[in-house]
């Protein structure tokens, strides 16, 4: 079993990985980001949607959103949150290596480093080709990552975060010659300690842009944040966008 297939990870750490602060951040980005501006009714694919962090704000602003995730527990949380928000979303449990719906979407998003989960490069390329096929001609993909340049600039000091009723320690480690990244989580709460591990590919802007072009995307560009600012030494995120020609 690969780490992302372990439902205990998502049930045990969902509150800290998908916090109220992260939900508020997503709501603000959907409201203001030129990268997420859409006409009413636009079909959107949220790949690796988790508990609906972006799915629900996009639906609230009128998009017809399909959220795809492998975790049944996270999809249940997304359904509950959508009901509470009074929005209609479509949720699909599927492996992103297999999910494809040809010519359906105007926009496909992958947020919070939900892309690059697989140790096999060809499997990550397969995901990109599935996304390309699922877009309508002229549709765009938007991939949001913790990029290699940002990791190198900011360093890898452990982070200690106060959470509701406890403390979370996160330690990041670069693996395999700066090609992969590992986060070790330790959550101490209620007199108990719980651990988890998350691994993903670590891409530079040039590497990820090259992958999108190889997959068949056109007009590939790169941003350093959701205000469409340039990807430079001040970048907060690595955001790469490509268009289906």
N, C-alpha and C positions, 0 to 999 in steps of 0.2 A: 504494500500500500504506500502510495506517495503521500507526502505531508499534507497536501491540500485535500486529500480524500478522507482525512480523519475528521469526522463530525465533532469529536470531542474538542478539537481546536476551536471550531467556530462556536460551539455552545459555551465553552469555558472562557473564551476571550472576546466574545462579540462585544460586550459592553465597553471594553477598553480599546479595541481596534476600531469600532464604529461608534464613537462617543457622540454625545449631544453636541459638543463643540464641532466635530467633523460634519455633522448634519447641518449645522448653522452655516458653516463654511461653504458647503455645497449649495445651499439655498442662495447665499449671496452671489456665488459665482454664476449660477444659472440666471440670476436676475440681471447681472451686469456684464458678463463676459461677451465680447464680440465673437469669440470662438464658439459660443453656444447659442447664438442668436438664430432663431428658427421661425418660419411662418406657422400660424396656428394649424394644427392637424398634421404636421410633418411627422412621418414615421421615423422613429429613432430606435436603434439597437444599443442597449447598455450591456456590454459583454463583461461578465464577472461583476454582476450588479450588487452582490452581497445583500444586505438588508434594505436595499432601495435608496441608498444615500443620495444618488443622483436621479434615479428612476422617478421618484416621487416629485421632486421639485420640477423636473422637466414636464411631467404629466400635469402638474398644477398650472403650468404656463401654457398648456394647450397641446403639447406634443402627444402623439400616439406611440407610447413607449413599450417596447418588449424588453424585459429584463431576463437575462440568461445567467444561470449559475449552476455549479455542480452540487452545491450544498443544499440539501432539503431543509436543514435548520435555518439557514439564512433566507431562503425563499419564503419560509413560513413567517419569519420576522418581517420581510418585505410586504407580504400580503396583509399582515396585521396593521402595519404602518400605513399602507395605502388606504385601508378601510377607515382608519382613524382620521386620515387626511381628507377623506371623501373624494378620492381620485380613482380612476379606472386604469389599471395597468395590466399588461399581459405578462405572465411569468412562466418561464420554461426551464425545466431542469435538464441540463445537457452539458456535455463536455465540449469546450470551445474548439477542440480539435475536430469535432464531428459536426457541430452546428453550422448549417448553411441554409439560407432561404434566398434564392436568387432574385435579384432585381427588386428588392422590397424596400430598402431604407434610404432615406436622404442623408442620415448621419449615423455613424457607428462610433461609440465611445468606449474607451477602456481606461478606467480611472484608478488612481492610488496603486500604481504598479501591479495591476492585474494582468498585464501582458509580460511574457518572458518567464512563465512559471516552469517551463520544461527544460530539463538538462540537455535534451537533444535539440540542437539548433533547427533541424528539419521540421520538428513538430511545431516550433514557434513560427516558422515560415508557413506551415500549413494553416495556422490560425489566421495569418495575414491574408492568405489567398482566399480562405473562407469569407473573411470580411469583405474583400474586394468583390467577390461574387455576389454577396448579399446586398451590396449597395446598388442603387439605381445608377445608370450612367449620369455622371456629374455629381454623384453623392460623395460625401467626404468621411474619412476616418480620422479620429482624434485620439491619440495615445498619450497618456499622462504617466510619467515615470519619475523615480528617484534616479537621476542620471549619474554616470560615472564621474563627470567633471564636478558635480555638486558634492559627491561623496569625497572626492580627493580634496576639494577646497575646505569643506566643513569639518573634516576629520571624523574619527570614529569613537569618540569618547562615550562611555556608557551614559545612558539617560535614566534618571530617576524621576518618576512622575507620580504625584498623588492622585489616587483614584478613589471613588466612593467606597469608604470603609477599608482602604488598604493602600498598598504601594506597588507600583509596577517598575521593574528594572528591565531596560532593553539594552542589549549589547550587540553591536554590529561587527561583522567580520568579513573582510574581502577574501574571496576564495579563487583558486585556480588562475593565478596571474591576472587578477582584475577582470575576470570574465563572469564571475558569479558573486552573489552577496548573500550572507546569512544573518538573520536576526534571531537572537535567543531571548525569549521572554521569561521573566520570573515574576509571578503575581503572588503577593503575600496579602492575605485578607482573611479575617475571621479565624486567626490562629492556624491557617493552612497555607501551604505553598504549592503553586501549580506552575508547571513549565510548558513551553511550546517552542517550536522551531519553524521559521519561515525562510525559504530559499527562493531566489529568483536570479535571472540573468542580469548582468550589470552592463548596460549599453552606454556608449557615448552618443552624442548627437550625430556624428558622422556615421557610426555603425547603424543606428536605427533608421536614419534617412536612407542609407544604402539598402537596408532590408525592405523598406517599403517600395523603393524603386525596383528592386529585384522581383518583388511580388507582383508588380505590374501597375503600381500607383503612379499617377502623374502629378505635377505641380506640388512636389513634396517640400514643405517648409517647416521651420522650427521656431519655437517660442520659449521664453524663459518664465512665463506665468500666464494666468488666465486673462490678463489685460492685453494680451498679444504683444507684450514687450519683447525686445530682442533676446536671444539666448546668448548671454555674455557672462562676464565674471560676477554679475549681480543676480543671475538667474536663481529663482526659487525652486523651479521644477523644470524638467525636460519634457516639453510638449511637442510632439511631431504630428503634422497633419498632411494627409495625402488625399488626392481626388481620383475617383474612378473615371477614366477617360471615355 
